Amino acid sequence: MFADGESAWHGEQPAVEFRRLPPCEYHWNRPMVWLDEARIVLGGLGDDDEAVVPGARVFDVTRMVDLGVHGSGPDETATFGGPEGRFFAADGLLYSAGGPGLEIWDPTSGARIGSVPGFHPTHHDTVRRELVQLTADGVRRRPTTESLPTG
């Protein structure tokens, strides 16, 4: 669940609205990231921790849809396999840091549009617009705004 409304941060009325995200039994430590003010990405495809496979589900939390007996929930605008590891977002793109390294995804089409093998960022410096990998040997940085490498 997440809270919706400016009043949540200021302690003012009206009450905070809560929007229910899809459950995933026992898979609590899944990657997730806000793409922008309306869309959130949840990592993993499947509803059980033993059956979850790498992938991403994109939800527009500003648009609610009827889920029948389950009430209503955010509109799922895209679902695609592939992304795994830590998730980051910049410039409308999804970045996943798992497996062979950094992968860059179009969250609308689900297409992988770039990769940086061997680079596994652990942090996102939003001020410098860089993904950062902390290692025993030091720090590696990569701008999110440069041209996309293919691979």
N, C-alpha and C positions, 0 to 999 in steps of 0.2 A: 504494500500500500504506500501511497505517498500523499502528502498534504498539498492542497491547492488553495491558493489565496494569499494575497499580500498580508492580510490580518494575522496569518500564522506567525509572522516574524515580529509583529508589533504588539501582540497580546490584545488586539482590539476585537470587537464583535463586527460582523457576524461570525458564527462558528466556522471553523476550518472544514472544508470539504475533503473527504477521503475518496480516492479512486482505487479500486481493487485491481491489482495486476494478476496475471494468471498464476495459479499455484504450480509448484514443482516440488513434490514431496521429497524432503530430506536433501534437496540440492540447494542449500542456502548460500553457499559460497560461490555463486555463479557470477561471471563478469557482467557488469552493466555500466552504461554511460549515457548521459544526456547528449543527444546530437545537437539540439537547439532548445528553445524554450517550449516547443510543443512535442518533440519526439524523444522517446527513451528507447534504448536497445538493451535487451536482455540476452545473455549468452546461453547457449545450449538448446538443443531441440529434443523434446521428449518431456514426459511428465513424472518420471521417476529417476532418482539418482543413479540407479543401476542401468538405465536404458537411455541416458542422455548422450547425444552425439554432438560434435562441434557444429556450431551454427549460430545464427542470430535471428531474433524476432524484434521487429520495429513496431512501436506503438505510438499513435498520435493521441496524447492524453487530453487534447482539446476537443476531440470528437468521441462521443460515447455511442456505443452500439448495444442493441438488445441481445442479451445472451440467453434468452428464454428463461428457464427455471433458475438459472444462475444470476439473474438480475441484469445488470449492465456493466460494461467495462470499456476501457479504451480501445479504439479502432486499431486492429492489427493491420498495418499497411504493407508490410513485407516480411517474408520468412525465407531464409536461405541457409544452406549448409556451408561449412568451411571455417568461419572465424573461430579461433580458440585462444586461450590464454587471456592476458589482460586486455581490456578494451580502452581505447582513447578516441576522442572525437575532435576534429578541427576542420574548419572550412567546409562543413557539410559532408565530410567523409568519415568513415569508420576505419580505425586502425586496430589491428589485433596483433598481439605479441605472443606468439606461441609456436610450437613446432619448429620449423626451420628458421624462423625469424619474423620480422615485421611484415605484415600483409596489409594492403590498403584496399578498401572495399567501397563500392557505391551502394549506400544503404537503400536506395530506391529500387535499383535493378537487381542487386545482389551479386553483381559482377566483381570479381577481383581485378583491380586495375593497376596494381603495382606490388612490388615486394622488395625487401632489403634483407637478403639472406644473412644470417649471423648476427643481426641487430635485434636485441630483445629489450626494448625500453621498459623501465620500471616506474617512470614518472613522466608527467606532462607539465612543462613550464609554459603556462598560457601567456605569460607576459612576453617572454622571448620567442614564443611560437615555435617551441622545440620539443621533441621527444628526447628523453634522457635515459641512458642506461648507466646504472651504478655498478661498477665491478670492483674486484679486489685490486686491480691495477689503476683504477681511476674512473673518469667519467667520459662517456661517449655521448655526443649530441647530434641530432639531425633535425633540421628545420622541417616543419609541416607544410611550408608554403612553396618549397622548391618544386621543380618539375618531377613528375612521378617516374621512378625507375620501373622498368618492366622486368618480369622474371617469372 
